[in-house]
Amino acid sequence: MLEEIGHEVIAEADNGETACYLARNLKPDLVILDIMMPRMNGLDAAATINQERIAPVLLLTAYSEGPMIEQERSPACWRIL
């Protein structure tokens, strides 16, 4: 979908640990994560990527309430879509 509108997708990860590894090695302009990911959730991965100052992180989720969304107030993330 992103490629169809002219963006380059340089990697895809199926879990938070892999997302952090790929972000460290590929240095993308933007990291897009789902909150619910195996091994390391998106919030924890965002915190790691943010702490290491790798790239801005956009978190996406279908969840609208609950403890995961309340963590949105952490320094790792400004807003969740």
PDB file of N, CA, C and O in Angstrom:
ATOM      1  N   MET A   1       0.822  -1.188   0.000  1.00  0.00           N
ATOM      2  CA  MET A   1       0.000   0.000   0.000  1.00  0.00           C
ATOM      3  C   MET A   1       0.872   1.260   0.000  1.00  0.00           C
ATOM      4  O   MET A   1       0.638   2.158  -0.809  1.00  0.00           O
ATOM      5  N   LEU A   2       1.852   1.346   0.870  1.00  0.00           N
ATOM      6  CA  LEU A   2       2.724   2.529   0.906  1.00  0.00           C
ATOM      7  C   LEU A   2       3.534   2.670  -0.375  1.00  0.00           C
ATOM      8  O   LEU A   2       3.756   3.779  -0.861  1.00  0.00           O
ATOM      9  N   GLU A   3       3.966   1.555  -0.909  1.00  0.00           N
ATOM     10  CA  GLU A   3       4.750   1.593  -2.138  1.00  0.00           C
ATOM     11  C   GLU A   3       3.921   2.102  -3.316  1.00  0.00           C
ATOM     12  O   GLU A   3       4.452   2.748  -4.220  1.00  0.00           O
ATOM     13  N   GLU A   4       2.644   1.817  -3.304  1.00  0.00           N
ATOM     14  CA  GLU A   4       1.762   2.265  -4.383  1.00  0.00           C
ATOM     15  C   GLU A   4       1.659   3.785  -4.454  1.00  0.00           C
ATOM     16  O   GLU A   4       1.334   4.339  -5.504  1.00  0.00           O
ATOM     17  N   ILE A   5       1.933   4.457  -3.342  1.00  0.00           N
ATOM     18  CA  ILE A   5       1.861   5.931  -3.346  1.00  0.00           C
ATOM     19  C   ILE A   5       3.249   6.566  -3.277  1.00  0.00           C
ATOM     20  O   ILE A   5       3.395   7.733  -2.912  1.00  0.00           O
ATOM     21  N   GLY A   6       4.266   5.777  -3.634  1.00  0.00           N
ATOM     22  CA  GLY A   6       5.598   6.335  -3.809  1.00  0.00           C
ATOM     23  C   GLY A   6       6.581   6.189  -2.670  1.00  0.00           C
ATOM     24  O   GLY A   6       7.701   6.689  -2.771  1.00  0.00           O
ATOM     25  N   HIS A   7       6.208   5.521  -1.583  1.00  0.00           N
ATOM     26  CA  HIS A   7       7.135   5.331  -0.465  1.00  0.00           C
ATOM     27  C   HIS A   7       7.918   4.038  -0.650  1.00  0.00           C
ATOM     28  O   HIS A   7       7.437   3.091  -1.273  1.00  0.00           O
ATOM     29  N   GLU A   8       9.117   4.009  -0.108  1.00  0.00           N
ATOM     30  CA  GLU A   8       9.932   2.807  -0.155  1.00  0.00           C
ATOM     31  C   GLU A   8       9.834   2.081   1.180  1.00  0.00           C
ATOM     32  O   GLU A   8      10.162   2.648   2.222  1.00  0.00           O
ATOM     33  N   VAL A   9       9.389   0.847   1.152  1.00  0.00           N
ATOM     34  CA  VAL A   9       9.338   0.007   2.347  1.00  0.00           C
ATOM     35  C   VAL A   9      10.617  -0.814   2.350  1.00  0.00           C
ATOM     36  O   VAL A   9      10.844  -1.626   1.453  1.00  0.00           O
ATOM     37  N   ILE A  10      11.464  -0.599   3.374  1.00  0.00           N
ATOM     38  CA  ILE A  10      12.773  -1.267   3.370  1.00  0.00           C
ATOM     39  C   ILE A  10      12.799  -2.561   4.172  1.00  0.00           C
ATOM     40  O   ILE A  10      13.743  -3.343   4.054  1.00  0.00           O
ATOM     41  N   ALA A  11      11.756  -2.800   5.001  1.00  0.00           N
ATOM     42  CA  ALA A  11      11.724  -4.037   5.775  1.00  0.00           C
ATOM     43  C   ALA A  11      10.355  -4.224   6.404  1.00  0.00           C
ATOM     44  O   ALA A  11       9.583  -3.277   6.553  1.00  0.00           O
ATOM     45  N   GLU A  12      10.075  -5.465   6.769  1.00  0.00           N
ATOM     46  CA  GLU A  12       8.878  -5.804   7.536  1.00  0.00           C
ATOM     47  C   GLU A  12       9.294  -6.762   8.639  1.00  0.00           C
ATOM     48  O   GLU A  12      10.145  -7.628   8.436  1.00  0.00           O
ATOM     49  N   ALA A  13       8.687  -6.598   9.807  1.00  0.00           N
ATOM     50  CA  ALA A  13       9.005  -7.455  10.951  1.00  0.00           C
ATOM     51  C   ALA A  13       7.720  -8.080  11.479  1.00  0.00           C
ATOM     52  O   ALA A  13       6.666  -7.444  11.479  1.00  0.00           O
ATOM     53  N   ASP A  14       7.812  -9.323  11.926  1.00  0.00           N
ATOM     54  CA  ASP A  14       6.627  -9.981  12.474  1.00  0.00           C
ATOM     55  C   ASP A  14       6.608  -9.982  14.005  1.00  0.00           C
ATOM     56  O   ASP A  14       5.714 -10.567  14.616  1.00  0.00           O
ATOM     57  N   ASN A  15       7.602  -9.322  14.626  1.00  0.00           N
ATOM     58  CA  ASN A  15       7.598  -9.199  16.081  1.00  0.00           C
ATOM     59  C   ASN A  15       8.431  -7.981  16.477  1.00  0.00           C
ATOM     60  O   ASN A  15       9.201  -7.455  15.674  1.00  0.00           O
ATOM     61  N   GLY A  16       8.269  -7.545  17.710  1.00  0.00           N
ATOM     62  CA  GLY A  16       8.931  -6.338  18.182  1.00  0.00           C
ATOM     63  C   GLY A  16      10.444  -6.435  18.243  1.00  0.00           C
ATOM     64  O   GLY A  16      11.138  -5.459  17.959  1.00  0.00           O
ATOM     65  N   GLU A  17      10.964  -7.595  18.609  1.00  0.00           N
ATOM     66  CA  GLU A  17      12.418  -7.759  18.666  1.00  0.00           C
ATOM     67  C   GLU A  17      13.040  -7.597  17.286  1.00  0.00           C
ATOM     68  O   GLU A  17      14.059  -6.924  17.130  1.00  0.00           O
ATOM     69  N   THR A  18      12.427  -8.209  16.298  1.00  0.00           N
ATOM     70  CA  THR A  18      12.924  -8.088  14.933  1.00  0.00           C
ATOM     71  C   THR A  18      12.792  -6.652  14.437  1.00  0.00           C
ATOM     72  O   THR A  18      13.664  -6.160  13.721  1.00  0.00           O
ATOM     73  N   ALA A  19      11.720  -5.987  14.810  1.00  0.00           N
ATOM     74  CA  ALA A  19      11.529  -4.583  14.420  1.00  0.00           C
ATOM     75  C   ALA A  19      12.673  -3.719  14.953  1.00  0.00           C
ATOM     76  O   ALA A  19      13.197  -2.870  14.232  1.00  0.00           O
ATOM     77  N   CYS A  20      13.057  -3.930  16.200  1.00  0.00           N
ATOM     78  CA  CYS A  20      14.177  -3.175  16.778  1.00  0.00           C
ATOM     79  C   CYS A  20      15.480  -3.496  16.066  1.00  0.00           C
ATOM     80  O   CYS A  20      16.259  -2.594  15.757  1.00  0.00           O
ATOM     81  N   TYR A  21      15.720  -4.765  15.805  1.00  0.00           N
ATOM     82  CA  TYR A  21      16.940  -5.187  15.103  1.00  0.00           C
ATOM     83  C   TYR A  21      17.023  -4.534  13.726  1.00  0.00           C
ATOM     84  O   TYR A  21      18.058  -3.982  13.353  1.00  0.00           O
ATOM     85  N   LEU A  22      15.920  -4.602  12.975  1.00  0.00           N
ATOM     86  CA  LEU A  22      15.907  -4.027  11.634  1.00  0.00           C
ATOM     87  C   LEU A  22      16.071  -2.508  11.679  1.00  0.00           C
ATOM     88  O   LEU A  22      16.780  -1.933  10.854  1.00  0.00           O
ATOM     89  N   ALA A  23      15.420  -1.865  12.636  1.00  0.00           N
ATOM     90  CA  ALA A  23      15.542  -0.406  12.752  1.00  0.00           C
ATOM     91  C   ALA A  23      16.985  -0.012  13.040  1.00  0.00           C
ATOM     92  O   ALA A  23      17.497   0.941  12.451  1.00  0.00           O
ATOM     93  N   ARG A  24      17.646  -0.738  13.943  1.00  0.00           N
ATOM     94  CA  ARG A  24      19.050  -0.438  14.261  1.00  0.00           C
ATOM     95  C   ARG A  24      19.946  -0.558  13.032  1.00  0.00           C
ATOM     96  O   ARG A  24      20.829   0.271  12.813  1.00  0.00           O
ATOM     97  N   ASN A  25      19.712  -1.585  12.245  1.00  0.00           N
ATOM     98  CA  ASN A  25      20.598  -1.872  11.121  1.00  0.00           C
ATOM     99  C   ASN A  25      20.268  -1.094   9.851  1.00  0.00           C
ATOM    100  O   ASN A  25      21.163  -0.787   9.064  1.00  0.00           O
ATOM    101  N   LEU A  26      18.998  -0.776   9.648  1.00  0.00           N
ATOM    102  CA  LEU A  26      18.595  -0.129   8.398  1.00  0.00           C
ATOM    103  C   LEU A  26      18.388   1.373   8.519  1.00  0.00           C
ATOM    104  O   LEU A  26      18.361   2.078   7.510  1.00  0.00           O
ATOM    105  N   LYS A  27      18.241   1.874   9.750  1.00  0.00           N
ATOM    106  CA  LYS A  27      18.075   3.320   9.998  1.00  0.00           C
ATOM    107  C   LYS A  27      16.982   3.954   9.117  1.00  0.00           C
ATOM    108  O   LYS A  27      17.275   4.850   8.324  1.00  0.00           O
ATOM    109  N   PRO A  28      15.744   3.502   9.250  1.00  0.00           N
ATOM    110  CA  PRO A  28      14.679   4.047   8.404  1.00  0.00           C
ATOM    111  C   PRO A  28      14.315   5.483   8.800  1.00  0.00           C
ATOM    112  O   PRO A  28      14.669   5.951   9.882  1.00  0.00           O
ATOM    113  N   ASP A  29      13.607   6.165   7.908  1.00  0.00           N
ATOM    114  CA  ASP A  29      13.115   7.512   8.208  1.00  0.00           C
ATOM    115  C   ASP A  29      11.931   7.466   9.171  1.00  0.00           C
ATOM    116  O   ASP A  29      11.701   8.416   9.919  1.00  0.00           O
ATOM    117  N   LEU A  30      11.179   6.363   9.155  1.00  0.00           N
ATOM    118  CA  LEU A  30       9.993   6.194   9.988  1.00  0.00           C
ATOM    119  C   LEU A  30       9.785   4.716  10.252  1.00  0.00           C
ATOM    120  O   LEU A  30       9.984   3.889   9.362  1.00  0.00           O
ATOM    121  N   VAL A  31       9.380   4.372  11.487  1.00  0.00           N
ATOM    122  CA  VAL A  31       9.042   2.999  11.844  1.00  0.00           C
ATOM    123  C   VAL A  31       7.546   2.978  12.166  1.00  0.00           C
ATOM    124  O   VAL A  31       7.067   3.772  12.975  1.00  0.00           O
ATOM    125  N   ILE A  32       6.818   2.067  11.528  1.00  0.00           N
ATOM    126  CA  ILE A  32       5.384   1.908  11.790  1.00  0.00           C
ATOM    127  C   ILE A  32       5.204   0.566  12.479  1.00  0.00           C
ATOM    128  O   ILE A  32       5.589  -0.474  11.946  1.00  0.00           O
ATOM    129  N   LEU A  33       4.607   0.598  13.684  1.00  0.00           N
ATOM    130  CA  LEU A  33       4.423  -0.618  14.481  1.00  0.00           C
ATOM    131  C   LEU A  33       2.963  -0.789  14.883  1.00  0.00           C
ATOM    132  O   LEU A  33       2.230   0.188  15.039  1.00  0.00           O
ATOM    133  N   ASP A  34       2.556  -2.029  15.047  1.00  0.00           N
ATOM    134  CA  ASP A  34       1.284  -2.335  15.691  1.00  0.00           C
ATOM    135  C   ASP A  34       1.581  -2.459  17.183  1.00  0.00           C
ATOM    136  O   ASP A  34       2.671  -2.891  17.559  1.00  0.00           O
ATOM    137  N   ILE A  35       0.646  -2.093  18.022  1.00  0.00           N
ATOM    138  CA  ILE A  35       0.863  -2.238  19.465  1.00  0.00           C
ATOM    139  C   ILE A  35       0.994  -3.709  19.838  1.00  0.00           C
ATOM    140  O   ILE A  35       1.879  -4.076  20.610  1.00  0.00           O
ATOM    141  N   MET A  36       0.123  -4.548  19.300  1.00  0.00           N
ATOM    142  CA  MET A  36       0.124  -5.965  19.661  1.00  0.00           C
ATOM    143  C   MET A  36       1.032  -6.736  18.719  1.00  0.00           C
ATOM    144  O   MET A  36       0.649  -7.071  17.598  1.00  0.00           O
ATOM    145  N   MET A  37       2.249  -7.013  19.194  1.00  0.00           N
ATOM    146  CA  MET A  37       3.217  -7.801  18.439  1.00  0.00           C
ATOM    147  C   MET A  37       3.769  -8.883  19.363  1.00  0.00           C
ATOM    148  O   MET A  37       3.866  -8.663  20.571  1.00  0.00           O
ATOM    149  N   PRO A  38       4.132 -10.046  18.822  1.00  0.00           N
ATOM    150  CA  PRO A  38       4.710 -11.088  19.677  1.00  0.00           C
ATOM    151  C   PRO A  38       6.136 -10.740  20.115  1.00  0.00           C
ATOM    152  O   PRO A  38       6.775  -9.844  19.563  1.00  0.00           O
ATOM    153  N   ARG A  39       6.605 -11.460  21.103  1.00  0.00           N
ATOM    154  CA  ARG A  39       7.938 -11.352  21.706  1.00  0.00           C
ATOM    155  C   ARG A  39       8.169 -10.030  22.421  1.00  0.00           C
ATOM    156  O   ARG A  39       8.543 -10.028  23.594  1.00  0.00           O
ATOM    157  N   MET A  40       7.960  -8.921  21.754  1.00  0.00           N
ATOM    158  CA  MET A  40       8.074  -7.592  22.354  1.00  0.00           C
ATOM    159  C   MET A  40       6.944  -6.776  21.742  1.00  0.00           C
ATOM    160  O   MET A  40       6.857  -6.652  20.520  1.00  0.00           O
ATOM    161  N   ASN A  41       6.071  -6.216  22.590  1.00  0.00           N
ATOM    162  CA  ASN A  41       4.947  -5.472  22.020  1.00  0.00           C
ATOM    163  C   ASN A  41       5.414  -4.166  21.381  1.00  0.00           C
ATOM    164  O   ASN A  41       6.551  -3.735  21.577  1.00  0.00           O
ATOM    165  N   GLY A  42       4.527  -3.551  20.622  1.00  0.00           N
ATOM    166  CA  GLY A  42       4.876  -2.338  19.900  1.00  0.00           C
ATOM    167  C   GLY A  42       5.277  -1.182  20.793  1.00  0.00           C
ATOM    168  O   GLY A  42       6.145  -0.391  20.423  1.00  0.00           O
ATOM    169  N   LEU A  43       4.663  -1.067  21.965  1.00  0.00           N
ATOM    170  CA  LEU A  43       5.035   0.012  22.886  1.00  0.00           C
ATOM    171  C   LEU A  43       6.464  -0.160  23.393  1.00  0.00           C
ATOM    172  O   LEU A  43       7.220   0.808  23.471  1.00  0.00           O
ATOM    173  N   ASP A  44       6.827  -1.384  23.734  1.00  0.00           N
ATOM    174  CA  ASP A  44       8.194  -1.631  24.203  1.00  0.00           C
ATOM    175  C   ASP A  44       9.205  -1.442  23.068  1.00  0.00           C
ATOM    176  O   ASP A  44      10.287  -0.894  23.277  1.00  0.00           O
ATOM    177  N   ALA A  45       8.843  -1.898  21.869  1.00  0.00           N
ATOM    178  CA  ALA A  45       9.727  -1.695  20.723  1.00  0.00           C
ATOM    179  C   ALA A  45       9.877  -0.202  20.436  1.00  0.00           C
ATOM    180  O   ALA A  45      10.979   0.267  20.152  1.00  0.00           O
ATOM    181  N   ALA A  46       8.774   0.546  20.508  1.00  0.00           N
ATOM    182  CA  ALA A  46       8.831   2.000  20.286  1.00  0.00           C
ATOM    183  C   ALA A  46       9.725   2.663  21.325  1.00  0.00           C
ATOM    184  O   ALA A  46      10.498   3.565  21.000  1.00  0.00           O
ATOM    185  N   ALA A  47       9.620   2.218  22.574  1.00  0.00           N
ATOM    186  CA  ALA A  47      10.458   2.791  23.633  1.00  0.00           C
ATOM    187  C   ALA A  47      11.936   2.543  23.338  1.00  0.00           C
ATOM    188  O   ALA A  47      12.764   3.437  23.515  1.00  0.00           O
ATOM    189  N   THR A  48      12.266   1.342  22.894  1.00  0.00           N
ATOM    190  CA  THR A  48      13.650   1.011  22.564  1.00  0.00           C
ATOM    191  C   THR A  48      14.148   1.850  21.388  1.00  0.00           C
ATOM    192  O   THR A  48      15.239   2.419  21.442  1.00  0.00           O
ATOM    193  N   ILE A  49      13.351   1.922  20.338  1.00  0.00           N
ATOM    194  CA  ILE A  49      13.734   2.681  19.147  1.00  0.00           C
ATOM    195  C   ILE A  49      13.873   4.162  19.488  1.00  0.00           C
ATOM    196  O   ILE A  49      14.784   4.833  19.004  1.00  0.00           O
ATOM    197  N   ASN A  50      12.975   4.663  20.315  1.00  0.00           N
ATOM    198  CA  ASN A  50      13.031   6.066  20.732  1.00  0.00           C
ATOM    199  C   ASN A  50      14.254   6.326  21.617  1.00  0.00           C
ATOM    200  O   ASN A  50      14.967   7.310  21.420  1.00  0.00           O
ATOM    201  N   GLN A  51      14.491   5.455  22.578  1.00  0.00           N
ATOM    202  CA  GLN A  51      15.625   5.620  23.491  1.00  0.00           C
ATOM    203  C   GLN A  51      16.954   5.621  22.739  1.00  0.00           C
ATOM    204  O   GLN A  51      17.875   6.358  23.091  1.00  0.00           O
ATOM    205  N   GLU A  52      17.046   4.798  21.712  1.00  0.00           N
ATOM    206  CA  GLU A  52      18.267   4.727  20.910  1.00  0.00           C
ATOM    207  C   GLU A  52      18.288   5.791  19.807  1.00  0.00           C
ATOM    208  O   GLU A  52      19.240   5.864  19.031  1.00  0.00           O
ATOM    209  N   ARG A  53      17.246   6.606  19.742  1.00  0.00           N
ATOM    210  CA  ARG A  53      17.137   7.703  18.771  1.00  0.00           C
ATOM    211  C   ARG A  53      17.368   7.238  17.333  1.00  0.00           C
ATOM    212  O   ARG A  53      18.117   7.852  16.574  1.00  0.00           O
ATOM    213  N   ILE A  54      16.709   6.144  16.987  1.00  0.00           N
ATOM    214  CA  ILE A  54      16.875   5.563  15.655  1.00  0.00           C
ATOM    215  C   ILE A  54      15.991   6.267  14.633  1.00  0.00           C
ATOM    216  O   ILE A  54      16.461   6.689  13.577  1.00  0.00           O
ATOM    217  N   ALA A  55      14.699   6.389  14.959  1.00  0.00           N
ATOM    218  CA  ALA A  55      13.741   6.961  14.003  1.00  0.00           C
ATOM    219  C   ALA A  55      12.448   7.284  14.741  1.00  0.00           C
ATOM    220  O   ALA A  55      12.196   6.729  15.810  1.00  0.00           O
ATOM    221  N   PRO A  56      11.625   8.174  14.187  1.00  0.00           N
ATOM    222  CA  PRO A  56      10.299   8.380  14.763  1.00  0.00           C
ATOM    223  C   PRO A  56       9.473   7.101  14.594  1.00  0.00           C
ATOM    224  O   PRO A  56       9.679   6.336  13.653  1.00  0.00           O
ATOM    225  N   VAL A  57       8.542   6.885  15.516  1.00  0.00           N
ATOM    226  CA  VAL A  57       7.705   5.686  15.488  1.00  0.00           C
ATOM    227  C   VAL A  57       6.241   6.088  15.431  1.00  0.00           C
ATOM    228  O   VAL A  57       5.786   6.941  16.194  1.00  0.00           O
ATOM    229  N   LEU A  58       5.512   5.464  14.518  1.00  0.00           N
ATOM    230  CA  LEU A  58       4.069   5.616  14.419  1.00  0.00           C
ATOM    231  C   LEU A  58       3.454   4.305  14.876  1.00  0.00           C
ATOM    232  O   LEU A  58       3.718   3.256  14.290  1.00  0.00           O
ATOM    233  N   LEU A  59       2.630   4.358  15.925  1.00  0.00           N
ATOM    234  CA  LEU A  59       1.968   3.158  16.439  1.00  0.00           C
ATOM    235  C   LEU A  59       0.542   3.104  15.922  1.00  0.00           C
ATOM    236  O   LEU A  59      -0.189   4.093  15.978  1.00  0.00           O
ATOM    237  N   LEU A  60       0.156   1.953  15.425  1.00  0.00           N
ATOM    238  CA  LEU A  60      -1.204   1.725  14.947  1.00  0.00           C
ATOM    239  C   LEU A  60      -1.840   0.625  15.776  1.00  0.00           C
ATOM    240  O   LEU A  60      -1.158  -0.297  16.224  1.00  0.00           O
ATOM    241  N   THR A  61      -3.143   0.722  15.981  1.00  0.00           N
ATOM    242  CA  THR A  61      -3.839  -0.322  16.707  1.00  0.00           C
ATOM    243  C   THR A  61      -5.327  -0.273  16.425  1.00  0.00           C
ATOM    244  O   THR A  61      -5.867   0.761  16.032  1.00  0.00           O
ATOM    245  N   ALA A  62      -5.979  -1.400  16.632  1.00  0.00           N
ATOM    246  CA  ALA A  62      -7.431  -1.464  16.552  1.00  0.00           C
ATOM    247  C   ALA A  62      -8.042  -1.360  17.950  1.00  0.00           C
ATOM    248  O   ALA A  62      -9.260  -1.259  18.090  1.00  0.00           O
ATOM    249  N   TYR A  63      -7.193  -1.386  18.988  1.00  0.00           N
ATOM    250  CA  TYR A  63      -7.673  -1.295  20.359  1.00  0.00           C
ATOM    251  C   TYR A  63      -8.031   0.142  20.700  1.00  0.00           C
ATOM    252  O   TYR A  63      -7.363   1.076  20.258  1.00  0.00           O
ATOM    253  N   SER A  64      -9.088   0.317  21.488  1.00  0.00           N
ATOM    254  CA  SER A  64      -9.497   1.678  21.850  1.00  0.00           C
ATOM    255  C   SER A  64      -9.477   1.923  23.352  1.00  0.00           C
ATOM    256  O   SER A  64      -9.679   3.055  23.792  1.00  0.00           O
ATOM    257  N   GLU A  65      -9.242   0.903  24.132  1.00  0.00           N
ATOM    258  CA  GLU A  65      -9.170   1.091  25.579  1.00  0.00           C
ATOM    259  C   GLU A  65      -8.332  -0.010  26.197  1.00  0.00           C
ATOM    260  O   GLU A  65      -7.917  -0.951  25.520  1.00  0.00           O
ATOM    261  N   GLY A  66      -8.095   0.116  27.463  1.00  0.00           N
ATOM    262  CA  GLY A  66      -7.339  -0.914  28.157  1.00  0.00           C
ATOM    263  C   GLY A  66      -5.944  -0.473  28.521  1.00  0.00           C
ATOM    264  O   GLY A  66      -5.527   0.637  28.187  1.00  0.00           O
ATOM    265  N   PRO A  67      -5.215  -1.344  29.210  1.00  0.00           N
ATOM    266  CA  PRO A  67      -3.896  -0.984  29.729  1.00  0.00           C
ATOM    267  C   PRO A  67      -2.877  -0.646  28.650  1.00  0.00           C
ATOM    268  O   PRO A  67      -2.006   0.194  28.878  1.00  0.00           O
ATOM    269  N   MET A  68      -2.960  -1.272  27.485  1.00  0.00           N
ATOM    270  CA  MET A  68      -1.992  -0.969  26.437  1.00  0.00           C
ATOM    271  C   MET A  68      -2.113   0.484  25.996  1.00  0.00           C
ATOM    272  O   MET A  68      -1.100   1.152  25.790  1.00  0.00           O
ATOM    273  N   ILE A  69      -3.328   0.977  25.849  1.00  0.00           N
ATOM    274  CA  ILE A  69      -3.524   2.349  25.404  1.00  0.00           C
ATOM    275  C   ILE A  69      -3.098   3.332  26.488  1.00  0.00           C
ATOM    276  O   ILE A  69      -2.610   4.417  26.175  1.00  0.00           O
ATOM    277  N   GLU A  70      -3.272   2.976  27.738  1.00  0.00           N
ATOM    278  CA  GLU A  70      -2.874   3.876  28.819  1.00  0.00           C
ATOM    279  C   GLU A  70      -1.374   4.088  28.851  1.00  0.00           C
ATOM    280  O   GLU A  70      -0.910   5.112  29.353  1.00  0.00           O
ATOM    281  N   GLN A  71      -0.603   3.141  28.326  1.00  0.00           N
ATOM    282  CA  GLN A  71       0.844   3.311  28.255  1.00  0.00           C
ATOM    283  C   GLN A  71       1.223   4.357  27.220  1.00  0.00           C
ATOM    284  O   GLN A  71       2.387   4.746  27.132  1.00  0.00           O
ATOM    285  N   GLU A  72       0.261   4.813  26.442  1.00  0.00           N
ATOM    286  CA  GLU A  72       0.499   5.834  25.419  1.00  0.00           C
ATOM    287  C   GLU A  72       1.115   7.079  26.026  1.00  0.00           C
ATOM    288  O   GLU A  72       1.751   7.860  25.318  1.00  0.00           O
ATOM    289  N   ARG A  73       0.943   7.273  27.293  1.00  0.00           N
ATOM    290  CA  ARG A  73       1.484   8.460  27.951  1.00  0.00           C
ATOM    291  C   ARG A  73       2.990   8.353  28.194  1.00  0.00           C
ATOM    292  O   ARG A  73       3.612   9.292  28.691  1.00  0.00           O
ATOM    293  N   SER A  74       3.563   7.220  27.845  1.00  0.00           N
ATOM    294  CA  SER A  74       5.001   7.043  28.051  1.00  0.00           C
ATOM    295  C   SER A  74       5.786   7.945  27.105  1.00  0.00           C
ATOM    296  O   SER A  74       5.260   8.365  26.074  1.00  0.00           O
ATOM    297  N   PRO A  75       7.043   8.249  27.443  1.00  0.00           N
ATOM    298  CA  PRO A  75       7.859   9.104  26.576  1.00  0.00           C
ATOM    299  C   PRO A  75       8.135   8.499  25.207  1.00  0.00           C
ATOM    300  O   PRO A  75       8.560   9.208  24.295  1.00  0.00           O
ATOM    301  N   ALA A  76       7.901   7.191  25.047  1.00  0.00           N
ATOM    302  CA  ALA A  76       8.214   6.530  23.782  1.00  0.00           C
ATOM    303  C   ALA A  76       7.266   6.936  22.674  1.00  0.00           C
ATOM    304  O   ALA A  76       7.583   6.766  21.496  1.00  0.00           O
ATOM    305  N   CYS A  77       6.119   7.463  23.027  1.00  0.00           N
ATOM    306  CA  CYS A  77       5.157   7.700  21.975  1.00  0.00           C
ATOM    307  C   CYS A  77       4.350   8.950  22.264  1.00  0.00           C
ATOM    308  O   CYS A  77       3.951   9.203  23.401  1.00  0.00           O
ATOM    309  N   TRP A  78       4.115   9.727  21.219  1.00  0.00           N
ATOM    310  CA  TRP A  78       3.347  10.956  21.373  1.00  0.00           C
ATOM    311  C   TRP A  78       1.876  10.704  21.139  1.00  0.00           C
ATOM    312  O   TRP A  78       1.039  11.209  21.887  1.00  0.00           O
ATOM    313  N   ARG A  79       1.545   9.942  20.127  1.00  0.00           N
ATOM    314  CA  ARG A  79       0.155   9.665  19.795  1.00  0.00           C
ATOM    315  C   ARG A  79       0.041   8.262  19.197  1.00  0.00           C
ATOM    316  O   ARG A  79       0.996   7.726  18.635  1.00  0.00           O
ATOM    317  N   ILE A  80      -1.131   7.695  19.334  1.00  0.00           N
ATOM    318  CA  ILE A  80      -1.432   6.394  18.742  1.00  0.00           C
ATOM    319  C   ILE A  80      -2.608   6.569  17.805  1.00  0.00           C
ATOM    320  O   ILE A  80      -3.608   7.189  18.167  1.00  0.00           O
ATOM    321  N   LEU A  81      -2.497   6.027  16.600  1.00  0.00           N
ATOM    322  CA  LEU A  81      -3.613   6.055  15.643  1.00  0.00           C
ATOM    323  C   LEU A  81      -4.342   4.748  15.680  1.00  0.00           C
ATOM    324  O   LEU A  81      -5.315   4.563  14.949  1.00  0.00           O
TER     325      LEU A  81
END
